[in-house]
Amino acid sequence: MYKVLIVDDEMIVRHAVKTLIRWEGSRFEYAGAAASGTSALELVRESGADIVITDIKMPEMDGLELIKRLTSEGFDGEVLVLSNYNDFELVREALKCGAHDYMLKLTLKTESFMETLEEMAAKLDGRRGRSRETAPPSSAASGSGDRDRLADLLREMDNAAAHGSSSWRGERFMEPGQRAYAFVVVLGNEEQNVRPAGAFQDALDKLADGLFTGSRWTRAIRTDSLRFLLVVAYAEEAAEANPQELARRLTSLSSMYYSVQISVVYAAAATSEEALASELARSRQAEGLLFYSLPTLGCLSNREVATEEDERFRAAEAALRDSLRRPVAGAIDLWTESAMNLIDAAAERRIHPRALKRAISGGIWSLASAEAIGIGREWDEKPWLQKMEEAESDSQLKETIRELAEDAAADAGGALSPRATAREEVRQAIRYLEEHYPQRVAIADIAAQVGLSEPYLCQVFKADTGFSILTYLNEIRMAKAYELLSSGKYLVKQAALEVGIPDPFYFNRLFRKRYGIAPKNIKTT
């Protein structure tokens, strides 16, 4: 087996070169990747790499200087240079210094690349007195067991953290002076239906190889359907890493190279197994906040703490209960708006999702008991309670609330008959909706504009129009969205934002319900 080291200052090139090589069933073993000649020199010393594939132009130490330094240190392997069309003079110098060959980055293909690797392997066979048939077995065979054992230990430590343990009495796996950084990586809920989580394991491994150059080891393990634990360790002499910046780069690169949206909980450096266990316990506690769409750039420090209650949250919860005190038409609108405000308050005040869901459950039970607003005894709240408990994000929870409200309103339909003519306050409310539909519209704002209380406004609006305020608002938004999409000048996401609906899933559902066709299928005029 010959160990191969890949050196390039661009991650996308390192990743591309790694994917070009057929590792399985070959006599080549991946030794790692480096972003500069300086890092590569250290990795060659540590890993005993036999083949170095290097860019010719890099910061700190370029490929030409790397070749010279390797030669001066008695490197017994082979070097392959990667270049661009305008690097000919540098390439010629590299060949003079002992590089085996060069290849143009823009023309790299697996077949020709593997042929060149085999040529270098043949040179090494002759130089070291080996043959393909008698080559010694890979050191990775013994190393693979170590890798599996380390992954098992990290999984055991993470499982203990999930059960509230912040200590570690198990086997030691960190070297003296090492610093370990733990990252909890959670796939976006929408990713569950577009790709298997197992496929992301390979992507995460490749991202780690390219991002954590110079590390002693990295391990990425899948711990749940959409959750992964990534741990990286650096030697004592390595420069101190910034875990927040690494987490941000991880989310950015995942989106850029794999079109996968992830959230990351990052931890401080741990210099022992006990400290790492403590950091994992902190990360488990902070993970609940990933339920909300608040972490900047998808990143969250494990120092963030979720709480069970807060004054503003309690006030919003009381408003949800009070929304059904007066049995008027439009009470379901008031309840829905109050539920949305409660979710927003929970996100802002860092309320643990279980406390939020507990409060929403109480609101659903109250709605189910509100026969005075027209909801029949046959209306079954149990499926909605289950769906609410299964929500994995605040956007999913809001979507459930909207669907529940529509279902409850349909069950209560016909309790009041609309009048033929609308009173002045209702006409003012309609004008307000037509002028402000691109914005976030609150019933309280409309009530203040027309000079009526919120419950009374909801009652007279439903009586005079036959629609609830929210339903009427959505009718305006859908009509405008249809107009925008028909013009051919707007993408679906742009049209959704223009009419005041930032949630694309909710927009698609409303549009399809209103027009019987997906918004992307609207023909331009």
Beta strands, then each sheet from edge to edge (+ up, - down):
strand 1: 2-7
strand 2: 28-34
strand 3: 51-55
strand 4: 78-83
strand 5: 101-104
strand 6: 179-187
strand 7: 217-222
strand 8: 227-234
strand 9: 262-266
strand 10: 299-301
sheet 1: 2+ 1+ 3+ 4+ 5+
sheet 2: 7+ 8- 6+ 9- 10-
end
